[in-house]
Each structure stands twice: as C-alpha cells, then as structure tokens.
Amino acid sequence: MRLNCGRFCFLPSGQVGSMFDGENVKKLLVVAFRFAPSSSSGTFRSLGFVRHLVEKGWNVEVLSIHERYITDQDNNLLNKVPAGVCIVRAAVLDPFKLWEQIRRQPLVIRPNPGKSTDSKQSPISQSESSGTLKEKITHFLKTPDNQIGWFFPAILKFLKLSKPSLVYSSAPPFTGHLIAVVLKKIWCIPLVCDFRDPWLENPFRSPRPGWVERWEKRLEKWVYKNATIIIANTEPMAAAFKQSHPEAASRIHVITNGYDPGDFSAIGSLRDIPSDQCLFIHPGSLYGQRDPRPFLKAVKCAVFDHDCCQLKVQLIGPSENFGGKTLAADINDMGLQDHVDMVETIPHQQVLERMKGANFLLLFSQGTNMQVPAKLYEYMGLQKSIFSITEPDSATAQIMNSLGNQHFSTVNDVNQITEMLVNAYNYWSDHQTADVRDAAGDNTHAYLRLELTNRLEELLLSAIDGEK
C-alpha cells in the first residue's frame, strides 16, 4: 500500500544513519511540486522515474504539495505510486492574501521633520512611491514563480524526513530547486537538479523588471553552483545551459522525456466520427506561440483547393484568443465549421481514448528550439502517427525526423503546412486505417522510460560517489 505520510512522517534521528551505510546508499528524496494525483504533464516524468527506481531497489521519499492544492487531480495516478513510497506533503501558503489586504490600505509617507514639505510635490511623490513599492512587493512574491509560497512549509518538512543519500528536484516550478538546495545544505548531501524547462532562457517567460531579472539570475546561479548534477531534457537546452553557465558545463547532462508502454496498453479506442474520415486530434491548451491558425489556414487550403474533403480536426481543451478573436470565430470565418470541432475539456482517460481512435495526433511546437511538448512522448506511447509543426532544427524537429515516414513534420508556414497536410491525407487515403503506424515504433526505443531511468541511476550513483 502507498504511504501518504503528510505531516505524520517523523522518524527519530537515531534511525537516520550514515548516508553511505549499505542499504541507505540508494535512498533518494524527490522534490516535486507536480506529483500524483496531479495530472499535469510535469507529473509523469518524476512519477515514472520513481516507479522504475523503486523497481531497481531504491528507497524513495517524495516531498510534494498537499492534495488540497491540486486542482487537476486524477486519483487513479495514486495507484501508480509504488508501495512503500512515502509522500510527504507540505502546504502552499498564499502570500498574496496578506499583500492584497496591505494594498487596499493607502501608503502614508510621513514627512521628515528636518525637511520642508512641498504640498505641490508631495501627492505626486506619495503616489509614485506607493505604486513603486506595491509593484516591487508583488513581483517579489512571484519570484521565481507563483509557487514560492511552498518554499518555507516544504523546508520545514525536513524535520519529518529521514536523511537521504541525495536529493533530486524536478522543475518548473523553480521554487522546487530552491527548496532542494536548502535541503542539500542542511544534510550536506549531493543534489541532482532536473530542468523540464529552461529557467531564464525560457522563450515563454513573461518580461520582468530589471531588478527582478537580476535577482532571478542570482537565484539560478545559486542553484547551478550547488547542484552536483544538472539535467536538461533536450540537447539544445543543455547547450544553452552550458553557454549561460560555462563553469557548470561538466555537470550538465541530457535525459529526454519518455513513456512507459504499459501505461497505454489497456487504453481503448474511442471515435465519434465515421471511419471514412481522416481525423486529426490535438489534446490540451492552445496559448502563446502555439497558435493553431496557420494550421487551420492549411486545413482550409487542403479541403477547398486539394479536395481533402474527408479531413476532420478536433481541438480538445481550452484556447486563448489569437489576434483578438476567439478560435471559434476564426473557424467560422474560414468556413471550416464542418471540418473543425472544438471540444471542451474532458477527463484525461477519455482524451487518451479519443487520441487512440484518431488517424493523426497534432503537435504544435512553435516558438522554441529547446523545448519538446510532453505530449509528443504520450503520442509515442499510443503508437499513433504524428503531425507536427515545429521550428527548423529544433529539438522537436530532430525527434520527429528520427521517427520514420509514418510521421509528418513541417515548419510554421501555411504553404508548407498545406503541402505536408495533403501528403498526410493521401497517406491515410492509401491505407484507410485508424492506425497507420508499423515498425516505425521501434524508433522510439530510446525514449522508453526504463532506459531513461537507467541513465538517471548512473548519474545518481555518480553524484553519491563524488561525495565520498
């Protein structure tokens, strides 16, 4: 049975032992904000590693957030946590509640008795000082991210944790890395920091004031300085890290994301349109630079100019407005109401079943050369043909080019998307099957989670050996 220890995980100090005593050598603390039962994409990397490390004889504890703070709960994921794994859960304080109360109060600046006050200038100076202070405090409470309220409650949990051989932290949120550095220093043990996304180099990162940038740069440098091993999940990300932190280059390694075939073997196929239609499905949110409009324009060209009359697209999940218009309005303006459906958010299991019944799974990976959407590995596990729109020479493009000719990848250009879309449609037309993949699945062997865990274990053991 899984041990969900919460605040009742105190072990007497006499049970801790030396970090290098036989059975304790393979004792790992995983610091992961996103962990079961969260169904966030960030959960599955840490959860997969934990499962396989336990199989390989590791004693694992997990430090995560309390379940009441998880808004995307899938309790079935708790069944995937191995027996004996203790999940120690900490609160996530909301510093904004107190700050919002302070913000509602006017800031009174008392005059200096030694100086004269100018009634014409003081209202302006008060307003400017108030606004500046409030903005600075607000930014501070979001640094390095909105989950900073987890920092102190998580650190205090060290009193209820048994001393591990080393700490492994997964981020974002990058607050997790800060927590892991503090725990490393408390216990004087190695630290492995796993970056699922880049920090300051993230192309989706919103702009910050200069002083916030400088403060975050110091925090990032602090993490790099204290990490025994630094993991990036793509080669371009690792190259960017080495360029930004040359002093840490020898400690930076690559472990990609991956999948477990067993997670997908029992998934049934669900299809709510006739089998004589070529179905493309995209699951998940559409936002930022992951703009589907170039693809939709290509759909219009394929349908009306190239007779791809049986082409059907389903976009499952929420979408932000692009160009000041809703996506539904764009679909209507393009006359694609009979070819593109927007489906509201549905349970993850149903999404997987719909994906299993599709002919092609859509991947939007515009705007970044370093990051690979986690859903790509889910697509591999489902053994479906993939249609991706990527940046040239990006990490996603490199993976797509290695997968075989049952998959289609193009850059974010309407004409090129149209050409590739027509090719995919014709490929489907020639095969007339709901699953057009064959032996190309063998090309995904390098992304099996077990193989990736073997690599992680090598790094964990090397980090321990380096501290002896």
FENGIPE-V122070 format. One record per residue. N is the residue number from 0. PHI is phi in radians with two decimals (* if undefined). OMEGA is omega in degrees with one decimal (NA if undefined). D_LAST is the distance of its C-alpha to the last C-alpha in whole Angstrom. Layout:
N&PHI&OMEGA&D_LAST  N&PHI&OMEGA&D_LAST
//
This chain:
0&*&178.0&34  1&-1.18&178.1&32  2&-1.76&176.0&31  3&-1.75&-164.0&32  4&-1.42&-178.0&31  5&0.88&-177.9&32  6&-1.61&-176.7&32  7&-1.87&-175.3&32  8&-1.95&-177.3&28  9&-1.24&174.2&27  10&-2.12&179.1&25  11&-1.01&-176.7&25  12&-1.06&179.9&22  13&-1.18&179.8&22  14&-1.60&-174.6&21  15&-1.24&178.8&18  16&1.34&179.3&15  17&-1.37&-178.8&12  18&-1.19&-179.0&10  19&-1.99&177.2&8  20&-1.37&172.5&12  21&0.44&-172.3&13  22&-1.15&-177.7&16  23&-1.50&-178.0&14  24&-1.06&-177.6&11  25&-1.81&176.5&14  26&-1.94&-170.6&15  27&-2.14&168.9&16  28&-1.83&177.8&18  29&-1.79&176.2&21  30&-1.74&-174.3&23  31&-2.50&175.8&26  32&-1.05&-179.5&29  33&-1.73&-179.6&31  34&-2.67&-179.0&31  35&-0.91&13.3&33  36&-1.63&176.6&36  37&-1.15&178.0&36  38&-1.69&176.1&38  39&-1.03&-179.3&37  40&-1.05&179.7&35  41&-1.21&-178.9&32  42&-1.19&-163.1&32  43&-1.26&177.5&32  44&-1.15&-179.6&28  45&-1.14&-179.5&26  46&-1.08&178.4&28  47&-1.10&177.9&28  48&-1.09&-179.7&24  49&-1.05&-178.0&24  50&-1.02&-176.0&27  51&-1.33&177.0&25  52&-1.15&176.1&22  53&-1.09&177.1&23  54&-1.04&-177.7&25  55&-1.60&172.5&22  56&1.68&178.5&21  57&-1.46&172.2&19  58&-1.68&-170.2&19  59&-2.07&166.1&21  60&-2.02&179.9&22  61&-2.13&172.9&24  62&-1.86&-175.9&25  63&-2.41&-179.5&28  64&-1.69&178.7&32  65&-1.16&-175.2&34  66&-1.05&-177.9&37  67&-1.17&178.4&40  68&-1.68&-177.5&39  69&-1.65&-176.8&38  70&-1.60&-177.3&42  71&-2.00&-173.6&41  72&-1.26&169.4&40  73&-2.32&-172.9&41  74&-1.13&175.2&40  75&-1.10&-179.7&40  76&-1.19&177.4&36  77&-1.11&178.5&35  78&-1.22&179.2&36  79&-1.54&177.3&34  80&-1.34&-175.6&31  81&-1.07&175.8&29  82&-1.04&177.9&30  83&1.59&177.7&27  84&-1.39&-179.5&26  85&-1.59&176.8&27  86&-1.76&178.6&28  87&-1.63&-171.4&28  88&-1.93&-179.5&30  89&-2.08&178.0&31  90&-1.24&172.8&34  91&-2.10&-178.9&35  92&-1.19&179.0&37  93&-1.96&-178.9&40  94&-1.14&-177.7&40  95&-1.27&-179.8&43  96&-1.07&177.7&45  97&-1.13&-177.6&45  98&-1.15&178.6&46  99&-1.11&176.3&49  100&-1.14&178.5&50  101&-1.18&-177.3&50  102&-1.09&-178.1&51  103&-1.27&179.6&54  104&-1.61&178.3&55  105&-1.15&178.3&56  106&-1.46&-179.7&55  107&-1.74&177.2&57  108&-1.81&-177.1&56  109&-1.33&-179.1&58  110&-1.19&176.1&60  111&-1.36&-176.9&59  112&-1.04&-177.1&62  113&-1.46&-177.7&62  114&-2.24&177.2&62  115&-1.34&178.5&65  116&-1.87&-179.7&65  117&-1.82&-175.9&66  118&-1.07&-179.9&68  119&-1.35&-176.1&68  120&-1.76&-172.2&64  121&-1.08&178.4&62  122&-1.04&-179.8&63  123&-1.18&-178.1&61  124&-1.12&177.7&58  125&-1.10&-178.6&58  126&-1.09&-178.8&57  127&-1.13&-179.3&55  128&-1.14&-179.3&53  129&-1.09&-178.6&53  130&-1.07&-178.8&52  131&-1.10&-179.0&49  132&-1.11&-179.4&47  133&-1.09&179.2&48  134&-1.11&-179.1&46  135&-1.12&-179.7&43  136&-1.16&179.0&43  137&-1.06&178.3&43  138&-1.10&-179.1&41  139&-1.08&-178.7&38  140&-1.30&177.1&38  141&-1.92&-174.9&38  142&-1.87&5.4&35  143&-1.47&-179.7&32  144&-2.84&-176.0&34  145&-1.25&-178.5&37  146&-1.70&-178.5&34  147&-1.05&177.5&33  148&-1.13&177.0&34  149&-1.45&-168.1&31  150&-1.02&-174.4&29  151&-1.21&177.3&30  152&-1.02&-179.2&30  153&-1.21&-179.9&27  154&-1.08&-179.1&25  155&-1.13&178.9&27  156&-1.23&178.6&26  157&-1.06&177.5&22  158&-1.17&-176.9&24  159&-1.87&179.5&25  160&-1.86&171.1&22  161&-1.44&-174.1&20  162&-1.11&179.5&16  163&-1.56&173.1&14  164&-1.31&177.7&11  165&-2.82&179.7&12  166&-1.96&173.0&15  167&-2.09&178.8&18  168&-2.13&-178.4&21  169&-2.08&-178.5&24  170&-2.55&14.3&27  171&-1.38&-0.5&30  172&-1.23&-173.8&30  173&-1.33&169.4&28  174&-0.93&179.5&28  175&-1.06&177.3&25  176&-1.16&178.5&23  177&-1.11&177.2&24  178&-1.05&-177.2&23  179&-1.12&177.9&20  180&-1.10&179.5&19  181&-1.09&179.5&20  182&-1.13&175.4&18  183&-0.99&-177.7&15  184&-1.23&178.0&16  185&-1.09&-174.0&17  186&-1.68&-176.8&14  187&1.01&-178.7&11  188&-2.26&179.0&10  189&-1.18&-179.6&10  190&-2.34&174.8&14  191&-2.01&-179.0&16  192&-1.82&-178.2&19  193&-1.84&179.3&22  194&-1.73&173.4&25  195&-1.31&175.5&28  196&-2.42&174.1&31  197&-1.21&-178.0&30  198&-1.65&-178.0&30  199&-1.20&-178.3&33  200&-1.46&-174.6&34  201&-1.17&-178.7&35  202&-1.20&179.8&39  203&-1.64&-177.3&40  204&-1.29&-178.8&39  205&-1.31&-178.9&41  206&-1.10&176.6&42  207&-2.16&171.5&41  208&-1.07&-176.1&42  209&-0.98&-177.7&41  210&-1.18&176.7&39  211&-1.21&177.4&38  212&-1.02&-179.1&36  213&-1.15&179.6&35  214&-1.15&178.6&33  215&-1.14&177.4&32  216&-1.09&177.2&31  217&-1.16&178.6&29  218&-1.10&179.3&27  219&-1.08&179.3&26  220&-1.09&178.5&25  221&-1.09&178.0&23  222&-1.12&-179.2&21  223&-1.08&-178.7&21  224&-1.14&-173.7&19  225&-1.64&-179.1&16  226&-1.35&175.4&16  227&-1.27&177.3&13  228&-2.31&176.3&15  229&-2.10&-177.5&19  230&-2.01&169.9&21  231&-1.94&-176.8&25  232&-1.75&169.7&27  233&-2.52&177.5&30  234&-1.12&177.9&30  235&-1.06&177.7&32  236&-1.15&178.5&30  237&-1.08&178.8&27  238&-1.10&178.0&29  239&-1.15&177.8&30  240&-1.07&-178.1&27  241&-1.15&178.2&26  242&-1.23&-179.3&29  243&-1.34&-176.1&29  244&-2.31&-177.0&25  245&-1.04&-180.0&25  246&-1.16&-178.7&22  247&-1.85&-171.6&20  248&-0.97&-177.0&22  249&-1.22&-178.3&19  250&-1.78&-177.2&17  251&-1.72&-177.3&20  252&-2.32&-177.9&21  253&-2.07&166.4&24  254&-2.31&-176.9&24  255&-1.25&167.9&28  256&-1.28&-178.2&30  257&-2.84&-177.6&31  258&-2.62&174.2&33  259&-1.92&-179.3&34  260&-0.96&-177.8&37  261&-1.11&179.4&37  262&-1.25&-173.5&38  263&-2.08&-172.4&41  264&-1.17&-175.3&42  265&-1.72&-177.4&45  266&-1.36&178.2&46  267&-1.43&-178.5&50  268&-1.79&179.3&52  269&-2.13&-177.6&54  270&-2.50&-176.7&56  271&-1.83&174.1&59  272&-2.24&-178.0&61  273&-1.05&-178.4&63  274&-1.24&179.5&61  275&-1.55&173.3&63  276&-2.02&-178.7&62  277&-1.55&-169.8&59  278&-1.77&172.0&56  279&-1.86&-179.9&53  280&-2.22&169.2&51  281&-2.10&175.8&49  282&-1.69&174.1&47  283&1.89&-174.9&45  284&-1.22&173.7&46  285&-2.03&-173.9&48  286&-2.79&173.2&47  287&0.98&-178.3&46  288&-1.43&175.2&46  289&-1.47&-173.3&46  290&-1.61&-177.9&50  291&-1.44&-173.4&52  292&-1.10&175.4&55  293&-1.04&177.8&55  294&-1.14&-179.7&54  295&-1.13&175.3&57  296&-1.11&177.2&60  297&-1.18&175.7&59  298&-1.06&178.6&59  299&-1.04&179.2&63  300&-1.13&-178.3&63  301&-1.12&-177.0&62  302&-1.29&-170.8&65  303&-1.62&-178.5&68  304&-1.88&-175.8&68  305&-2.18&173.6&66  306&0.99&174.8&67  307&-1.51&-167.9&64  308&-1.22&-177.1&66  309&-1.65&-179.2&64  310&-1.38&-178.9&61  311&-2.37&-178.4&59  312&-2.24&173.3&56  313&-2.14&177.0&55  314&-1.88&-173.9&53  315&-1.73&178.0&51  316&2.04&-175.5&49  317&-1.32&177.1&50  318&-2.48&173.4&51  319&-1.41&176.4&51  320&-1.34&176.8&55  321&-2.07&-179.0&55  322&1.12&178.0&57  323&1.39&-179.5&58  324&-2.20&173.8&60  325&-1.26&179.0&58  326&-1.15&177.5&57  327&-1.06&178.1&60  328&-1.15&177.3&62  329&-1.07&-179.9&61  330&-1.09&178.1&62  331&-1.15&-179.1&65  332&-1.10&179.7&66  333&-1.49&-179.9&65  334&1.23&-175.5&67  335&-1.85&-176.4&64  336&-1.01&-178.7&65  337&-1.51&-175.0&65  338&-2.13&-178.2&62  339&-2.26&177.5&60  340&-1.99&171.5&59  341&-1.81&-175.6&56  342&-1.92&179.4&55  343&-1.13&179.8&54  344&-1.01&-180.0&50  345&-2.26&-179.3&50  346&-0.95&-173.7&47  347&-1.01&-179.2&44  348&-1.08&177.9&45  349&-1.19&176.0&49  350&-1.07&179.2&48  351&-1.05&179.7&46  352&-1.16&176.4&49  353&-1.14&178.5&51  354&-1.07&179.0&48  355&-1.08&-179.4&49  356&-1.52&-178.1&52  357&-1.42&172.3&52  358&-1.54&179.1&53  359&-2.41&174.7&51  360&-1.89&-175.0&48  361&-1.50&176.3&48  362&-2.33&174.8&45  363&-1.82&-177.7&45  364&-2.33&178.7&43  365&-1.38&169.3&44  366&1.55&179.7&43  367&-2.60&173.3&40  368&-1.66&-171.7&38  369&-1.60&-169.9&34  370&-1.71&175.9&35  371&-2.11&179.1&36  372&-0.98&-177.1&38  373&-1.06&-177.7&36  374&-1.15&177.8&39  375&-1.03&-178.3&39  376&-1.30&173.3&36  377&-1.15&176.3&39  378&-1.05&178.1&42  379&-1.05&-179.0&40  380&-1.10&178.7&39  381&-1.38&-179.9&43  382&0.95&177.9&44  383&-2.03&173.5&46  384&-1.22&-173.5&48  385&-2.02&173.6&46  386&-2.11&-173.3&48  387&-2.08&172.0&46  388&-2.08&-170.7&47  389&-2.33&169.4&44  390&-1.45&178.4&44  391&-1.10&177.6&44  392&1.06&178.7&41  393&-1.47&177.3&39  394&-1.06&178.5&36  395&-1.14&179.4&38  396&-1.08&179.3&41  397&-1.07&178.8&38  398&-1.17&-178.5&38  399&-1.03&-178.8&41  400&-1.19&-178.8&42  401&-1.62&-168.5&40  402&-1.59&178.9&42  403&2.01&-171.1&45  404&-1.47&172.4&49  405&-1.47&-178.7&49  406&-2.10&-173.4&47  407&-2.28&-177.7&49  408&-2.38&-179.5&47  409&-2.60&178.4&49  410&-1.57&-171.6&49  411&-1.45&178.9&50  412&-2.32&-172.7&54  413&-1.01&-178.5&57  414&-1.12&-179.5&58  415&-1.24&175.9&55  416&-1.10&179.5&54  417&-1.03&-179.9&58  418&-1.04&-179.0&58  419&-1.22&179.1&55  420&-1.14&176.9&56  421&-1.11&177.6&59  422&-1.08&179.5&57  423&-1.14&179.3&55  424&-1.08&178.7&58  425&-1.14&176.9&60  426&-1.08&176.5&57  427&-1.08&-177.8&58  428&-1.05&179.9&61  429&-1.28&-174.9&61  430&-1.76&178.0&59  431&0.85&178.1&60  432&-2.47&-178.6&57  433&-1.34&179.3&55  434&-2.36&-172.3&52  435&-1.69&179.0&52  436&-1.48&174.9&49  437&-2.34&-175.8&48  438&-1.17&177.5&46  439&-1.04&177.8&44  440&-1.04&178.9&42  441&-1.10&-179.1&40  442&-1.25&-179.0&39  443&-1.63&-176.5&37  444&-1.00&-177.8&34  445&-1.15&-177.1&32  446&-1.85&175.1&32  447&-1.17&-175.3&31  448&-1.06&179.4&29  449&-1.11&178.5&27  450&-1.10&-180.0&27  451&-1.21&177.5&25  452&-1.17&175.3&23  453&-1.01&178.4&22  454&-1.17&178.1&21  455&-1.07&-179.8&19  456&-1.06&176.8&17  457&-1.01&-179.1&16  458&-1.22&178.9&15  459&-1.09&-178.6&13  460&-1.18&177.9&11  461&-1.18&177.4&10  462&-1.16&178.0&9  463&-1.17&-179.9&7  464&-1.05&-178.4&5  465&-1.20&-179.5&6  466&-1.63&-177.0&4  467&-1.24&NA&0
//
